[in-house]
Amino acid sequence: MGVDKDAPIVYQLSDEEIVEMVKKREEEDDEASDEEEEDIKERISIDRCIQLCTELITGLEQKSFITEQEITAVSLIQSKLNKEKPKYMKQVTLQEWFKKMANKNSEEHSSIANPLASTSSALAVPDVTTATTSDTTANIPDVSQM
């Protein structure tokens, strides 16, 4: 048996073939990512879903061709959403709560929100404060004469 030991065992790719394979792979990846971007939709919050259910129920109740059973089905979905809502709520930390209250108070008392603020609500604060002390000896009885 005559076996050629110098014969290639694996097919070797040329540089051009390697470049073409890489380009083709990148194009396929780009097409796949474009398809994924189209599939991704904006998430709707549970609060918004509950609001939409309320509006839907209100609208359906106005239509005579919608049965009570169909409206009840939407109401059941709304009640499920209401039960799930606490699972997605985040408890506010004290620091966040104080910050929120401080911002709320500053908005209420801001002169920007009410540019024509009346002077009647403002306290009359003098520019210069003088301290006066009362005569403390006038109120003390004279003990030596007793």
MDTraj code that builds the backbone (N, CA, C; nanometers):
import mdtraj as md
import numpy as np

residues = "MET GLY VAL ASP LYS ASP ALA PRO ILE VAL TYR GLN LEU SER ASP GLU GLU ILE VAL GLU MET VAL LYS LYS ARG GLU GLU GLU ASP ASP GLU ALA SER ASP GLU GLU GLU GLU ASP ILE LYS GLU ARG ILE SER ILE ASP ARG CYS ILE GLN LEU CYS THR GLU LEU ILE THR GLY LEU GLU GLN LYS SER PHE ILE THR GLU GLN GLU ILE THR ALA VAL SER LEU ILE GLN SER LYS LEU ASN LYS GLU LYS PRO LYS TYR MET LYS GLN VAL THR LEU GLN GLU TRP PHE LYS LYS MET ALA ASN LYS ASN SER GLU GLU HIS SER SER ILE ALA ASN PRO LEU ALA SER THR SER SER ALA LEU ALA VAL PRO ASP VAL THR THR ALA THR THR SER ASP THR THR ALA ASN ILE PRO ASP VAL SER GLN MET".split()
xyz = np.array([
    [0.0816, -0.1176, 0.0000],
    [0.0000, 0.0000, 0.0000],
    [0.0860, 0.1238, 0.0000],
    [0.0530, 0.2114, -0.0866],
    [0.1302, 0.3336, -0.0949],
    [0.0485, 0.4519, -0.0471],
    [0.0799, 0.5059, 0.0714],
    [0.0075, 0.6203, 0.1291],
    [0.0968, 0.7420, 0.1213],
    [0.0390, 0.8508, 0.0704],
    [0.1134, 0.9762, 0.0615],
    [0.1040, 1.0484, 0.1951],
    [0.2132, 1.0579, 0.2668],
    [0.2140, 1.1204, 0.3980],
    [0.2068, 1.2724, 0.3890],
    [0.2348, 1.3308, 0.2768],
    [0.2332, 1.4757, 0.2619],
    [0.0972, 1.5299, 0.2180],
    [0.0019, 1.4434, 0.1961],
    [-0.1305, 1.4876, 0.1517],
    [-0.2013, 1.5590, 0.2669],
    [-0.2676, 1.6725, 0.2359],
    [-0.3373, 1.7456, 0.3434],
    [-0.4564, 1.6654, 0.3943],
    [-0.4721, 1.6651, 0.5252],
    [-0.5816, 1.5912, 0.5867],
    [-0.7078, 1.6780, 0.5910],
    [-0.6921, 1.8059, 0.6177],
    [-0.8044, 1.8987, 0.6299],
    [-0.7948, 1.9998, 0.5179],
    [-0.9118, 2.0379, 0.4661],
    [-0.9148, 2.1380, 0.3610],
    [-0.8768, 2.2720, 0.4212],
    [-0.7807, 2.3400, 0.3635],
    [-0.7367, 2.4694, 0.4129],
    [-0.8072, 2.5798, 0.3360],
    [-0.8568, 2.6789, 0.4115],
    [-0.9270, 2.7915, 0.3509],
    [-0.8278, 2.8995, 0.3121],
    [-0.8580, 2.9644, 0.2025],
    [-0.7738, 3.0771, 0.1615],
    [-0.8149, 3.2001, 0.2432],
    [-0.7317, 3.3023, 0.2370],
    [-0.7607, 3.4256, 0.3107],
    [-0.8922, 3.4885, 0.2650],
    [-0.9173, 3.4862, 0.1360],
    [-1.0404, 3.5446, 0.0833],
    [-1.1637, 3.4704, 0.1360],
    [-1.1544, 3.3378, 0.1431],
    [-1.2674, 3.2591, 0.1926],
    [-1.2946, 3.2883, 0.3407],
    [-1.1900, 3.3070, 0.4173],
    [-1.2052, 3.3390, 0.5598],
    [-1.2709, 3.4755, 0.5765],
    [-1.2258, 3.5743, 0.4982],
    [-1.2829, 3.7087, 0.5049],
    [-1.4304, 3.7053, 0.4674],
    [-1.4653, 3.6321, 0.3629],
    [-1.6048, 3.6215, 0.3195],
    [-1.6917, 3.5558, 0.4274],
    [-1.6386, 3.4533, 0.4930],
    [-1.7140, 3.3862, 0.5984],
    [-1.7404, 3.4808, 0.7157],
    [-1.6407, 3.5604, 0.7521],
    [-1.6566, 3.6556, 0.8628],
    [-1.7580, 3.7631, 0.8264],
    [-1.7490, 3.8159, 0.7031],
    [-1.8440, 3.9186, 0.6585],
    [-1.9860, 3.8649, 0.6584],
    [-2.0025, 3.7433, 0.6091],
    [-2.1348, 3.6824, 0.6023],
    [-2.1923, 3.6642, 0.7433],
    [-2.1073, 3.6245, 0.8352],
    [-2.1508, 3.6040, 0.9749],
    [-2.1933, 3.7362, 1.0377],
    [-2.1186, 3.8438, 1.0134],
    [-2.1528, 3.9755, 1.0677],
    [-2.2851, 4.0250, 1.0108],
    [-2.3081, 4.0023, 0.8818],
    [-2.4342, 4.0437, 0.8193],
    [-2.5515, 3.9683, 0.8808],
    [-2.5341, 3.8394, 0.9062],
    [-2.6405, 3.7605, 0.9680],
    [-2.6689, 3.8104, 1.1091],
    [-2.5637, 3.8450, 1.1836],
    [-2.5814, 3.8968, 1.3192],
    [-2.6548, 4.0303, 1.3176],
    [-2.6201, 4.1176, 1.2210],
    [-2.6872, 4.2471, 1.2098],
    [-2.8352, 4.2291, 1.1798],
    [-2.8676, 4.1377, 1.0893],
    [-3.0078, 4.1122, 1.0550],
    [-3.0828, 4.0570, 1.1752],
    [-3.0198, 3.9691, 1.2509],
    [-3.0843, 3.9107, 1.3683],
    [-3.1080, 4.0167, 1.4750],
    [-3.0116, 4.1075, 1.4948],
    [-3.0293, 4.2116, 1.5958],
    [-3.1373, 4.3105, 1.5544],
    [-3.1512, 4.3375, 1.4237],
    [-3.2585, 4.4245, 1.3759],
    [-3.3945, 4.3619, 1.4052],
    [-3.4058, 4.2318, 1.3850],
    [-3.5314, 4.1628, 1.4127],
    [-3.5624, 4.1657, 1.5616],
    [-3.4601, 4.1502, 1.6465],
    [-3.4804, 4.1533, 1.7910],
    [-3.5268, 4.2911, 1.8357],
    [-3.4715, 4.3971, 1.7776],
    [-3.5101, 4.5321, 1.8146],
    [-3.6561, 4.5579, 1.7816],
    [-3.7056, 4.5015, 1.6732],
    [-3.8451, 4.5196, 1.6366],
    [-3.9366, 4.4458, 1.7332],
    [-3.8917, 4.3340, 1.7885],
    [-3.9737, 4.2550, 1.8790],
    [-3.9839, 4.3180, 2.0175],
    [-3.8862, 4.3977, 2.0562],
    [-3.8858, 4.4593, 2.1884],
    [-3.9835, 4.5757, 2.1887],
    [-4.0805, 4.5687, 2.2800],
    [-4.1793, 4.6748, 2.2923],
    [-4.1642, 4.7396, 2.4288],
    [-4.2146, 4.8588, 2.4382],
    [-4.2073, 4.9308, 2.5648],
    [-4.2959, 4.8612, 2.6677],
    [-4.2411, 4.8417, 2.7877],
    [-4.3166, 4.7772, 2.8943],
    [-4.4202, 4.8740, 2.9494],
    [-4.5353, 4.8208, 2.9812],
    [-4.6433, 4.9002, 3.0387],
    [-4.6509, 4.8663, 3.1870],
    [-4.6542, 4.9678, 3.2704],
    [-4.6567, 4.9458, 3.4146],
    [-4.7908, 4.8868, 3.4576],
    [-4.7915, 4.8277, 3.5768],
    [-4.9148, 4.7700, 3.6300],
    [-5.0171, 4.8800, 3.6550],
    [-4.9712, 4.9951, 3.7048],
    [-5.0634, 5.1069, 3.7268],
    [-5.1324, 5.1469, 3.5973],
    [-5.0563, 5.1515, 3.4899],
    [-5.1137, 5.1885, 3.3599],
    [-5.2123, 5.0812, 3.3132],
    [-5.1810, 4.9534, 3.3351],
    [-5.2725, 4.8450, 3.2972],
    [-5.4038, 4.8557, 3.3742],
    [-5.3938, 4.8855, 3.5037],
    [-5.5148, 4.9013, 3.5848],
    [-5.5975, 5.0182, 3.5337],
    [-5.5300, 5.1272, 3.5013],
    [-5.5989, 5.2445, 3.4478],
    [-5.6672, 5.2102, 3.3148],
    [-5.5983, 5.1372, 3.2287],
    [-5.6565, 5.0977, 3.1003],
    [-5.7779, 5.0069, 3.1198],
    [-5.7693, 4.9145, 3.2170],
    [-5.8838, 4.8270, 3.2450],
    [-6.0038, 4.9087, 3.2917],
    [-5.9788, 5.0072, 3.3774],
    [-6.0874, 5.0929, 3.4254],
    [-6.1530, 5.1662, 3.3097],
    [-6.0707, 5.2213, 3.2216],
    [-6.1246, 5.2924, 3.1054],
    [-6.1995, 5.1965, 3.0127],
    [-6.1461, 5.0755, 2.9959],
    [-6.2109, 4.9768, 2.9099],
    [-6.3468, 4.9362, 2.9665],
    [-6.3518, 4.9115, 3.0968],
    [-6.4788, 4.8738, 3.1600],
    [-6.5812, 4.9859, 3.1436],
    [-6.5374, 5.1100, 3.1656],
    [-6.6272, 5.2245, 3.1488],
    [-6.6801, 5.2311, 3.0061],
    [-6.5940, 5.2101, 2.9096],
    [-6.6357, 5.2138, 2.7695],
    [-6.7265, 5.0985, 2.7320],
    [-6.6944, 4.9789, 2.7831],
    [-6.7754, 4.8613, 2.7499],
    [-6.9152, 4.8695, 2.8107],
    [-6.9256, 4.9301, 2.9292],
    [-7.0568, 4.9438, 2.9930],
    [-7.1501, 5.0326, 2.9115],
    [-7.0953, 5.1168, 2.8272],
    [-7.1759, 5.2076, 2.7454],
    [-7.2263, 5.1407, 2.6176],
    [-7.1755, 5.0241, 2.5874],
    [-7.2138, 4.9542, 2.4641],
    [-7.3193, 4.8487, 2.4950],
    [-7.4248, 4.8484, 2.4179],
    [-7.5351, 4.7552, 2.4441],
    [-7.5048, 4.6128, 2.3976],
    [-7.4144, 4.5958, 2.3047],
    [-7.3860, 4.4624, 2.2513],
    [-7.2833, 4.3859, 2.3344],
    [-7.2274, 4.4476, 2.4374],
    [-7.1318, 4.3808, 2.5264],
    [-7.2095, 4.3224, 2.6438],
    [-7.1872, 4.1942, 2.6709],
    [-7.2600, 4.1280, 2.7795],
    [-7.1939, 4.1567, 2.9140],
    [-7.2707, 4.1358, 3.0191],
    [-7.2204, 4.1545, 3.1554],
    [-7.1068, 4.0566, 3.1841],
    [-7.1145, 3.9382, 3.1253],
    [-7.0108, 3.8367, 3.1448],
    [-6.8772, 3.8839, 3.0868],
    [-6.8807, 3.9487, 2.9731],
    [-6.7580, 3.9999, 2.9111],
    [-6.6981, 4.1127, 2.9949],
    [-6.7825, 4.1973, 3.0498],
    [-6.7336, 4.3051, 3.1366],
    [-6.6746, 4.2464, 3.2641],
    [-6.7377, 4.1414, 3.3163],
    [-6.6871, 4.0749, 3.4365],
    [-6.5492, 4.0146, 3.4112],
    [-6.5267, 3.9625, 3.2917],
    [-6.3956, 3.9052, 3.2583],
    [-6.2867, 4.0120, 3.2665],
    [-6.3150, 4.1311, 3.2160],
    [-6.2173, 4.2402, 3.2234],
    [-6.1984, 4.2829, 3.3690],
    [-6.3075, 4.2828, 3.4462],
    [-6.2983, 4.3179, 3.5886],
    [-6.2115, 4.2184, 3.6641],
    [-6.2202, 4.0910, 3.6280],
    [-6.1358, 3.9890, 3.6910],
    [-5.9885, 4.0133, 3.6596],
    [-5.9602, 4.0505, 3.5376],
    [-5.8216, 4.0829, 3.4996],
    [-5.7731, 4.2021, 3.5813],
    [-5.8584, 4.3017, 3.5966],
    [-5.8211, 4.4201, 3.6741],
    [-5.7949, 4.3835, 3.8204],
    [-5.8767, 4.2968, 3.8770],
    [-5.8556, 4.2575, 4.0166],
    [-5.7262, 4.1773, 4.0322],
    [-5.6914, 4.0945, 3.9328],
    [-5.5630, 4.0228, 3.9361],
    [-5.4467, 4.1209, 3.9349],
    [-5.4583, 4.2235, 3.8515],
    [-5.3534, 4.3254, 3.8457],
    [-5.3409, 4.3969, 3.9796],
    [-5.4538, 4.4270, 4.0430],
    [-5.4508, 4.4932, 4.1734],
    [-5.3846, 4.4055, 4.2791],
    [-5.4056, 4.2736, 4.2707],
    [-5.3435, 4.1820, 4.3662],
    [-5.1930, 4.1703, 4.3427],
    [-5.1498, 4.1793, 4.2185],
    [-5.0079, 4.1672, 4.1845],
    [-4.9307, 4.2967, 4.2094],
    [-4.9990, 4.4078, 4.2127],
    [-4.9341, 4.5391, 4.2232],
    [-4.8379, 4.5502, 4.3417],
    [-4.8742, 4.5043, 4.4625],
    [-4.7802, 4.5176, 4.5751],
    [-4.6472, 4.4462, 4.5543],
    [-4.6455, 4.3421, 4.4736],
    [-4.5208, 4.2694, 4.4485],
    [-4.4196, 4.3541, 4.3725],
    [-4.4691, 4.4502, 4.2956],
    [-4.3810, 4.5320, 4.2132],
    [-4.3521, 4.6683, 4.2752],
    [-4.4118, 4.6948, 4.3893],
    [-4.3913, 4.8244, 4.4528],
    [-4.2625, 4.8217, 4.5330],
    [-4.1940, 4.9328, 4.5317],
    [-4.0690, 4.9466, 4.6051],
    [-4.0952, 5.0370, 4.7240],
    [-4.0514, 4.9949, 4.8416],
    [-4.0712, 5.0766, 4.9597],
    [-3.9723, 5.1922, 4.9578],
    [-4.0242, 5.3094, 4.9850],
    [-3.9426, 5.4297, 4.9827],
    [-3.8604, 5.4354, 5.1108],
    [-3.7336, 5.4674, 5.0978],
    [-3.6491, 5.4828, 5.2149],
    [-3.6796, 5.6160, 5.2813],
    [-3.6401, 5.6292, 5.4070],
    [-3.6641, 5.7547, 5.4787],
    [-3.5966, 5.8720, 5.4096],
    [-3.4763, 5.8503, 5.3621],
    [-3.4035, 5.9579, 5.2954],
    [-3.4782, 6.0040, 5.1700],
    [-3.5293, 5.9097, 5.0912],
    [-3.6052, 5.9459, 4.9712],
    [-3.7338, 6.0177, 5.0086],
    [-3.7994, 5.9721, 5.1167],
    [-3.9246, 6.0333, 5.1595],
    [-3.9019, 6.1773, 5.2046],
    [-3.7973, 6.1992, 5.2871],
    [-3.7672, 6.3351, 5.3322],
    [-3.7314, 6.4254, 5.2147],
    [-3.6564, 6.3724, 5.1205],
    [-3.6197, 6.4505, 5.0023],
    [-3.7442, 6.4888, 4.9227],
    [-3.8361, 6.3935, 4.9082],
    [-3.9602, 6.4193, 4.8354],
    [-4.0428, 6.5257, 4.9072],
    [-4.0534, 6.5150, 5.0388],
    [-4.1306, 6.6127, 5.1161],
    [-4.0652, 6.7507, 5.1105],
    [-3.9323, 6.7547, 5.1152],
    [-3.8625, 6.8831, 5.1071],
    [-3.8862, 6.9480, 4.9713],
    [-3.8808, 6.8694, 4.8656],
    [-3.9073, 6.9232, 4.7315],
    [-4.0511, 6.9711, 4.7201],
    [-4.1434, 6.8960, 4.7791],
    [-4.2851, 6.9334, 4.7739],
    [-4.3067, 7.0654, 4.8477],
    [-4.2464, 7.0782, 4.9663],
    [-4.2611, 7.2016, 5.0435],
    [-4.1961, 7.3194, 4.9732],
    [-4.0819, 7.2974, 4.9118],
    [-4.0149, 7.4078, 4.8427],
    [-4.0950, 7.4520, 4.7208],
    [-4.1639, 7.3582, 4.6560],
    [-4.2484, 7.3949, 4.5422],
    [-4.3686, 7.4759, 4.5879],
    [-4.4252, 7.4408, 4.7042],
    [-4.5412, 7.5129, 4.7552],
    [-4.5051, 7.6556, 4.7937],
    [-4.3851, 7.6760, 4.8446],
    [-4.3453, 7.8069, 4.8942],
    [-4.2547, 7.8819, 4.7979],
    [-4.2389, 7.8293, 4.6811],
    [-4.1503, 7.8916, 4.5837],
    [-4.2146, 8.0163, 4.5254],
    [-4.1362, 8.1217, 4.5077],
    [-4.1879, 8.2436, 4.4459],
    [-4.1905, 8.2298, 4.2944],
    [-4.1218, 8.1289, 4.2421],
    [-4.1234, 8.1075, 4.0974],
    [-4.2597, 8.0542, 4.0552],
    [-4.3166, 7.9643, 4.1360],
    [-4.4475, 7.9103, 4.1032],
    [-4.5547, 8.0181, 4.1134],
    [-4.5355, 8.1144, 4.2055],
    [-4.6297, 8.2239, 4.2236],
    [-4.5503, 8.3541, 4.2167],
    [-4.5209, 8.4036, 4.0968],
    [-4.4314, 8.5180, 4.0844],
    [-4.4871, 8.6464, 4.1450],
    [-4.6183, 8.6571, 4.1620],
    [-4.6780, 8.7762, 4.2200],
    [-4.7243, 8.7466, 4.3618],
    [-4.6353, 8.6975, 4.4433],
    [-4.6704, 8.6626, 4.5800],
    [-4.7086, 8.7883, 4.6556],
    [-4.8138, 8.7776, 4.7352],
    [-4.8593, 8.8948, 4.8090],
    [-4.7701, 8.9172, 4.9296],
    [-4.7643, 9.0426, 4.9728],
    [-4.6819, 9.0753, 5.0888],
    [-4.7568, 9.0500, 5.2171],
    [-4.8879, 9.0281, 5.2109],
    [-4.9653, 9.0068, 5.3323],
    [-4.9290, 8.8751, 5.4002],
    [-4.8873, 8.7775, 5.3242],
    [-4.8515, 8.6494, 5.3842],
    [-4.7077, 8.6492, 5.4356],
    [-4.6291, 8.7467, 5.3937],
    [-4.4900, 8.7527, 5.4373],
    [-4.4828, 8.8172, 5.5746],
    [-4.3940, 8.7692, 5.6569],
    [-4.3746, 8.8256, 5.7889],
    [-4.2975, 8.9561, 5.7787],
    [-4.3352, 9.0500, 5.8643],
    [-4.2629, 9.1771, 5.8677],
    [-4.1378, 9.1568, 5.9514],
    [-4.0263, 9.1464, 5.8867],
    [-3.8999, 9.1241, 5.9549],
    [-3.8157, 9.2498, 5.9382],
    [-3.7789, 9.3137, 6.0501],
    [-3.6973, 9.4356, 6.0374],
    [-3.5571, 9.4022, 5.9900],
    [-3.4965, 9.5011, 5.9252],
    [-3.3600, 9.4818, 5.8773],
    [-3.2616, 9.4752, 5.9933],
    [-3.2854, 9.5561, 6.0977],
    [-3.1954, 9.5611, 6.2128],
    [-3.2756, 9.5221, 6.3357],
    [-3.2214, 9.4321, 6.4122],
    [-3.2884, 9.3897, 6.5343],
    [-3.2106, 9.4450, 6.6523],
    [-3.2825, 9.5166, 6.7395],
    [-3.2176, 9.5694, 6.8596],
    [-3.2686, 9.4913, 6.9782],
    [-3.1798, 9.4552, 7.0640],
    [-3.2170, 9.3792, 7.1822],
    [-3.2450, 9.4760, 7.2954],
    [-3.3577, 9.4568, 7.3571],
    [-3.3912, 9.5397, 7.4730],
    [-3.4015, 9.4488, 7.5929],
    [-3.3471, 9.4934, 7.7035],
    [-3.3547, 9.4163, 7.8265],
    [-3.4392, 9.4944, 7.9251],
    [-3.5242, 9.4236, 7.9898],
    [-3.6075, 9.4903, 8.0897],
    [-3.5288, 9.5060, 8.2183],
    [-3.5723, 9.5986, 8.3012],
    [-3.5058, 9.6231, 8.4292],
    [-3.5451, 9.5109, 8.5233],
    [-3.4540, 9.4218, 8.5500],
    [-3.4840, 9.3047, 8.6323],
    [-3.4881, 9.3395, 8.7801],
    [-3.4322, 9.4510, 8.8200],
    [-3.4314, 9.4870, 8.9621],
    [-3.5645, 9.5454, 9.0058],
    [-3.6479, 9.5892, 8.9150],
    [-3.7749, 9.6504, 8.9525],
    [-3.8725, 9.5473, 9.0069],
    [-3.8638, 9.4249, 8.9661],
    [-3.9582, 9.3221, 9.0089],
    [-3.9138, 9.2478, 9.1344],
    [-3.7935, 9.2679, 9.1821],
    [-3.7412, 9.1959, 9.2984],
    [-3.7739, 9.2780, 9.4240],
    [-3.8422, 9.2181, 9.5181],
    [-3.8732, 9.2933, 9.6419],
    [-3.7478, 9.3154, 9.7260],
    [-3.7468, 9.4218, 9.7968],
    [-3.6321, 9.4564, 9.8820],
    [-3.6440, 9.3763, 10.0109],
    [-3.5586, 9.2798, 10.0301],
    [-3.5626, 9.1893, 10.1437],
    [-3.5001, 9.2533, 10.2673],
    [-3.4172, 9.3496, 10.2499],
    [-3.3459, 9.4087, 10.3635],
    [-3.4391, 9.4909, 10.4515],
    [-3.5488, 9.5415, 10.3995],
    [-3.6394, 9.6233, 10.4781],
    [-3.7411, 9.5371, 10.5515],
    [-3.7471, 9.4157, 10.5319],
    [-3.8452, 9.3308, 10.5971],
    [-3.8009, 9.2826, 10.7266],
])
top = md.Topology()
chain = top.add_chain()
for i, resn in enumerate(residues, 1):
    res = top.add_residue(resn, chain, resSeq=i)
    for name in ("N", "CA", "C"):
        top.add_atom(name, md.element.get_by_symbol(name[0]), res)
traj = md.Trajectory(xyz[None], top)
